[in-house]
């Protein structure tokens, strides 16, 4: 059998580069990145000043409906401007939803191309309604991936935070935690066993009011560094709130994170270890019957940068080999973590590169996003797609590890793959 050189499959690329011309990238636009962060925030009006297609594109965030309004800009609005249309839409939205604390107005490609003065309209409506309106300048063409939308959204969120008094009991914020499949609740339950309260999950389970009072926390727990690290640093500088990187994906990472948090709040060691012991015992007893299916299996990961290392470590804990990992929009820190699970790590692979990896590496399963799941399926390879819907449940914590193992077992053992292999 010929050996496969590391450079032949998914050649390494530097992080933060624009997509090569002609490449079919799985990246999204800046507007989608903004919706990814801001979309779940409640007590707010979300209004897209652009074509109706943009609001349709942003109405689902991580598989969950996220209400959004639109001005439905058309040809006349492009020629003559849509300022009055936007003003009327905002006033009507506040009339229909008087409980809203404020609004996010998204500038997309159409309003961005004609240079619509959205900021002035927002100021006029604020004077009329007394509501805060944040203008999200996120035309899709203003950056080469959704990561710019993440950054500008966190900058706007930071502007909402007010200084408030801290409570006596330990309180944390979950920053860069997006409540995929209900993961926030699992993390909350684990922290509550240590006597720690969660103020807000940013932005998976957040309200406008909770964001305004985020400075009451004693510690920020940073989950996705790619989207949240700059925000955490700004909170440390402005409100003296320290932060630490944590992960609740996998048994080892969950235990390490609980110990770090326990040390910070000086929680007795026996109390932390009890939570870990009980969780691991329960999870391992549930996973054990499936382990024999996982040993010797190979996995390929093509996901957002935050999930590369954590999901790869979960696979290794279950006995799978990670043959390669590719991010959609990478960050050096996350790639360094990914190198601990595989020697093949790259960013933003094109169609040809992914197909070559599927052909030469012959993975038994692929972990990828919903947009790119069909390519491996056409190759007859099982796929576990992300973000997972709520029916599949969370993948964080001990409950999440069991759910993850269950779904891997289900995908690998699905009868359809045996039929395909027998046919071809």
C-alpha positions, 0 to 999 in steps of 0.5 A: 500500500502506498503511504500518503504524504501529509502534504498531499492531503489538505495542505496546510494554509495560514489562518485569516486568509481570503478565499482563493478565487474560484474556490467553492468555500463553505464560509458565510458572509459578514451579515450571517456572522452578525446574525450568528451572534446577535440573533438569539438576543431577546428583548430586542427587535432585529430589523434587516434593512435590505432585500427580503432574501437577507432576512430569510437567510438569517431567520434560522440561527444554529438550527433554531428560529430567530425572529427577524423583521425586514424593510424588504428593499426593492428597486425603487428603494435602491434608486431613491433611497429607503430612509423613510421606509426604514424609519416607518418600519422601526416605529411600527416594530416598536409599536407592535413590540413595546416590551423591546428594550432596543433594536439591532438594525442590520445593514446588508449588501443592498443598503450598504452599496447605496450608502444608506444613512442608517445611523441618522435614521436610528438617532431620529427613531431613538428621539421619538421612542426613547429606545436604544438602536444599534446599527450593525454595519455588516454588508456581506462584501465587507469581509471575507468570512463571517468572522468579521460579523462576529467581531463587530457584533461583540463590539456592539454588545460591549457598548450596552454593558453598564457598571453594576454592583456585584453580588456576594455569591459566585456569579459567572458569564458564559461568553461565546457559548451559543446554546447549541442543542440546549448545551447552556442548561447542561453547563448551568447544572454542573456549575450550580452543583458547585454553588456557582450562578450563571448570569448570562450565556452570551449569546445562546441564552441572553436578553438585552437586560442581562447584557446590560448587567453583565458587569455583575459577574466575578468571572467570564468563562470563555468558550469560543475564543475565535468570537469572544476573546477580544470581548473578554479582554475589553471586559477585563480592562473596563470592568476588571472581570478576569476570564478563563478559557474553558471547554465542556466537550469531552470527559477530560476537558469537562473535568479540567474546566470544573477544577479550574473554576473551582480553584478560582472560587476556592471551592473545596476540592472534595466537592469538585471531585465529587461532581466529576466522579459522579458525572464520569461514572454515569457517562462511562456506564452509558457509553461502554456498550458502544465502545467496540464500534468506535475502536479503529475507526477514522474520522475527518473533521471540517468544522468552525475553528472552535470545534476542531480541537474539542470535538477531536478530543471527544473522538479520541476519548471514544477510541477513534483516530482523527485523520485530518481537521480543517476549519472554515475560518481558522485561528492560530490558537485553535489550530495549535489545539487541533495539532494535538489530535492530528498532524493534518490541520488546514483552513478553508479547504476547497471542494477539490481538497475535501474530495481528495481527502475523502478519497485518499484518507478514507474516513469512516465518518465525517464531522462537518456543517449542514451545508457540506454534509452532502458531499461525504454522503455522495461518497458513501461516508456517514456524516454527523452534521453540526450544529446539532438540532435540539432533538439530538440534544447537547454535546456538552458535559457528561450528558453531552458526551453520552449524546455524542457517542450515541449519535456517532454509533447511530451514524456508523451503524445505519443500515444504509451504508451497508447497502451502499458498500454492497452495491459499489 
